[in-house]
Amino acid sequence: MYFSIQKELFDLLPDLAIGMVVAMGLDNTQPSKEIDHLLQQAIEELKKNFTVDKPQDHPRIKPWRIAFAKIGISGSKFPSSVESMARRILRGDPFPKINPLVDLYNSISLKYLVPMGGHDLNTLQGNIHLCFAEGWEPFTPMGGGETVIVPKGELVYRDDQEVLTRNWVWRQCEKDKATEKTRNIFIPIDVLGEVGCDLAEVIIQDLSETIPKYLGGTLFSSILNKEHPSVEFSLST
């Protein structure tokens, strides 16, 4: 299986780095008090250390608004996932607990204020692409809703059949969400140049320690950039 990034994205954002972790052979069936604690700790740290009044002005979140503007995405209409999570927490809304795997990578996303998602590899068809939509790709939002055809030119994660995440890091699809049955997961780590590309290595290291510790399995990781826009990996454990 390949994960690749379309060259034209680097023409617009030359300092972009996309980290990736593929975790295989996980056990996501058992509740984990330790992961519950990590998530709650990340939520409390965000509340305590958030330094600006508006989430979109935070130095880890504002670069997403700038990057979105460069590629034609409305940051106010389609905020990055990490901006949406921060906004929910700062409003005092309950933060959802999904399952141990999702709660774990959400805790790390909040810890570093970097967008992250998880895609169940056993549900995907073909390869994974971060690319501009060609105008034929369907998308069914997580949680249900009408399937739509994504407009040509929208930046998306997709496999060879449909869109996995719309507007880059805005909203994920239904079919590849991580559930208690998920054993193999693809986790992209989207890091903008203004945030510091070395942060991808730090987050990969954090995931490489915490996922096996709490969920078992084995990991493969890589960092893609302008000079290294694709990588091949296997699902064998």
C-alpha positions as CSV (number, residue, x, y, z in Angstrom):
1,M,0.0,0.0,0.0
2,Y,1.2,3.5,-0.8
3,F,0.6,6.9,0.9
4,S,1.4,9.8,-1.4
5,I,1.0,13.6,-1.5
6,Q,0.3,15.4,-4.7
7,K,3.2,17.5,-5.9
8,E,1.1,20.7,-6.4
9,L,0.4,20.9,-2.7
10,F,4.1,21.4,-2.0
11,D,4.2,24.1,-4.7
12,L,1.7,26.0,-2.4
13,L,3.2,25.0,0.9
14,P,6.8,24.0,0.4
15,D,7.6,23.6,4.1
16,L,4.7,21.2,4.8
17,A,5.5,17.9,6.5
18,I,3.1,15.0,6.9
19,G,4.1,12.5,9.5
20,M,2.4,9.1,9.5
21,V,2.1,6.2,11.8
22,V,0.7,2.8,10.8
23,A,-0.2,0.7,13.8
24,M,-0.9,-3.0,13.2
25,G,-2.3,-5.8,15.4
26,L,-3.9,-3.5,18.0
27,D,-6.3,-4.6,20.7
28,N,-8.9,-1.8,20.9
29,T,-11.5,-3.7,22.8
30,Q,-10.6,-3.1,26.4
31,P,-11.3,0.2,28.4
32,S,-8.2,1.9,29.6
33,K,-8.1,4.1,32.7
34,E,-4.6,5.2,31.6
35,I,-5.8,6.5,28.3
36,D,-8.8,8.1,30.0
37,H,-6.3,9.9,32.2
38,L,-4.1,11.0,29.2
39,L,-7.1,12.5,27.5
40,Q,-8.4,14.3,30.6
41,Q,-4.9,15.6,31.3
42,A,-4.6,17.0,27.7
43,I,-8.0,18.7,28.1
44,E,-7.0,20.3,31.4
45,E,-3.6,21.4,30.1
46,L,-5.2,23.1,27.1
47,K,-7.7,25.0,29.4
48,K,-4.8,26.1,31.6
49,N,-2.3,27.1,29.0
50,F,-4.4,28.5,26.1
51,T,-2.9,31.9,25.7
52,V,-5.4,33.8,23.4
53,D,-9.0,34.7,23.5
54,K,-9.9,33.3,20.0
55,P,-8.8,29.7,19.1
56,Q,-8.0,30.8,15.5
57,D,-5.4,33.3,16.9
58,H,-3.3,30.6,18.7
59,P,0.2,30.2,17.2
60,R,-0.4,26.5,16.6
61,I,-3.9,27.1,15.0
62,K,-3.5,30.3,13.1
63,P,-1.1,28.8,10.5
64,W,-4.0,26.5,9.5
65,R,-6.1,29.5,8.7
66,I,-3.3,30.9,6.6
67,A,-2.6,27.7,4.8
68,F,-6.3,27.2,4.1
69,A,-6.5,30.6,2.5
70,K,-3.6,29.7,0.2
71,I,-5.4,26.6,-1.1
72,G,-8.9,28.1,-1.2
73,I,-10.5,26.6,1.9
74,S,-12.6,28.9,4.2
75,G,-11.0,28.5,7.6
76,S,-14.1,29.9,9.3
77,K,-16.5,27.6,7.5
78,F,-14.3,24.5,7.5
79,P,-12.0,24.9,10.6
80,S,-9.2,22.4,11.1
81,S,-10.1,19.5,13.4
82,V,-7.8,20.8,16.1
83,E,-9.4,24.2,16.1
84,S,-12.8,22.6,16.4
85,M,-11.6,20.5,19.4
86,A,-10.0,23.5,21.1
87,R,-13.2,25.6,20.6
88,R,-15.3,22.8,22.1
89,I,-13.1,22.5,25.2
90,L,-12.9,26.3,25.8
91,R,-16.7,26.6,25.5
92,G,-16.9,24.1,28.3
93,D,-18.7,21.5,26.2
94,P,-18.3,17.8,27.1
95,F,-15.4,16.3,25.1
96,P,-16.5,13.0,23.6
97,K,-14.9,9.7,24.6
98,I,-15.1,7.3,21.7
99,N,-12.8,4.3,22.3
100,P,-9.3,3.8,23.6
101,L,-7.5,4.2,20.2
102,V,-9.4,7.4,19.3
103,D,-9.1,8.8,22.8
104,L,-5.4,8.2,22.7
105,Y,-4.7,10.0,19.4
106,N,-7.1,12.8,20.4
107,S,-5.1,13.3,23.6
108,I,-1.9,13.6,21.6
109,S,-3.6,15.9,19.0
110,L,-4.6,18.2,21.9
111,K,-1.3,17.9,23.6
112,Y,0.6,19.3,20.6
113,L,-2.3,21.2,19.0
114,V,-1.7,19.4,15.7
115,P,-4.5,17.9,13.6
116,M,-4.6,14.1,13.6
117,G,-7.1,11.5,12.6
118,G,-7.3,7.7,12.3
119,H,-8.3,5.6,9.3
120,D,-9.1,1.9,9.7
121,L,-6.9,0.3,7.1
122,N,-9.1,-2.8,6.7
123,T,-11.9,-0.6,5.3
124,L,-9.8,1.1,2.6
125,Q,-9.6,0.3,-1.1
126,G,-6.2,0.7,-2.8
127,N,-3.8,3.4,-1.8
128,I,-4.1,6.6,0.3
129,H,-3.7,10.0,-1.3
130,L,-3.5,13.6,0.0
131,C,-4.5,15.3,-3.2
132,F,-6.8,17.7,-4.9
133,A,-10.1,16.1,-5.8
134,E,-10.8,15.3,-9.5
135,G,-14.6,15.9,-9.1
136,W,-15.9,12.3,-9.2
137,E,-15.1,11.2,-5.6
138,P,-18.0,10.5,-3.2
139,F,-18.0,11.3,0.5
140,T,-20.2,10.1,3.3
141,P,-19.8,12.0,6.5
142,M,-19.0,10.3,9.8
143,G,-22.1,9.8,11.8
144,G,-24.3,9.5,8.8
145,G,-25.7,11.9,6.3
146,E,-26.1,12.3,2.6
147,T,-23.4,11.1,0.3
148,V,-22.1,13.9,-1.9
149,I,-19.7,14.3,-4.7
150,V,-16.7,16.4,-3.6
151,P,-16.1,19.4,-5.9
152,K,-13.1,19.3,-8.2
153,G,-10.0,21.0,-6.7
154,E,-10.9,20.5,-3.0
155,L,-7.9,19.2,-1.0
156,V,-8.8,15.8,0.5
157,Y,-7.5,12.6,1.9
158,R,-8.9,9.7,-0.2
159,D,-8.3,6.1,-1.1
160,D,-8.9,4.8,-4.7
161,Q,-12.7,4.9,-4.3
162,E,-13.8,7.7,-2.1
163,V,-12.9,10.7,0.0
164,L,-11.7,9.9,3.5
165,T,-11.4,13.5,4.9
166,R,-12.8,16.6,3.3
167,N,-11.1,20.0,3.2
168,W,-7.8,18.4,4.3
169,V,-8.3,18.2,8.1
170,W,-11.9,19.2,8.5
171,R,-14.3,16.2,8.5
172,Q,-13.8,12.5,8.2
173,C,-15.9,9.9,6.4
174,E,-18.0,7.2,8.0
175,K,-16.5,4.0,6.5
176,D,-13.0,4.2,7.9
177,K,-13.6,5.5,11.5
178,A,-11.8,3.7,14.2
179,T,-14.0,1.3,16.2
180,E,-13.5,-1.3,18.9
181,K,-12.9,-3.8,16.0
182,T,-10.1,-1.8,14.5
183,R,-6.8,-3.7,14.4
184,N,-4.8,-1.7,11.8
185,I,-4.9,2.1,11.7
186,F,-3.3,4.8,9.5
187,I,-2.7,8.1,11.5
188,P,-1.6,11.1,9.5
189,I,0.1,14.0,11.4
190,D,-0.2,17.2,9.5
191,V,2.5,19.7,10.4
192,L,2.8,23.1,8.8
193,G,6.2,24.8,8.4
194,E,5.3,27.7,10.6
195,V,4.7,25.2,13.5
196,G,8.0,23.5,12.9
197,C,8.4,20.3,10.9
198,D,10.5,18.7,13.6
199,L,7.3,18.4,15.6
200,A,6.3,15.5,13.4
201,E,9.2,13.5,14.7
202,V,8.3,14.3,18.3
203,I,4.6,13.3,17.8
204,I,5.7,10.1,16.0
205,Q,7.9,9.2,19.0
206,D,5.0,9.9,21.4
207,L,2.7,7.6,19.4
208,S,5.4,5.0,19.0
209,E,5.7,4.8,22.8
210,T,2.0,5.1,23.8
211,I,0.2,2.9,21.3
212,P,2.2,-0.3,21.9
213,K,2.2,0.4,25.7
214,Y,-1.6,0.6,25.9
215,L,-2.9,-1.2,22.8
216,G,-0.2,-3.5,21.8
217,G,0.7,-4.1,18.1
218,T,3.6,-3.0,15.9
219,L,4.3,0.3,14.2
220,F,5.7,1.7,11.0
221,S,6.3,5.4,10.7
222,S,7.6,7.9,8.1
223,I,7.6,11.6,7.4
224,L,6.7,12.9,3.9
225,N,7.8,16.2,2.5
226,K,8.6,18.0,-0.7
227,E,11.7,15.8,-1.2
228,H,10.0,12.6,-0.1
229,P,6.3,12.7,-1.2
230,S,5.3,9.1,-1.0
231,V,6.0,5.9,1.0
232,E,5.1,2.2,0.7
233,F,4.1,0.1,3.7
234,S,2.7,-3.3,4.3
235,L,-0.1,-4.5,6.6
236,S,1.8,-7.6,7.6
237,T,2.5,-7.7,11.4
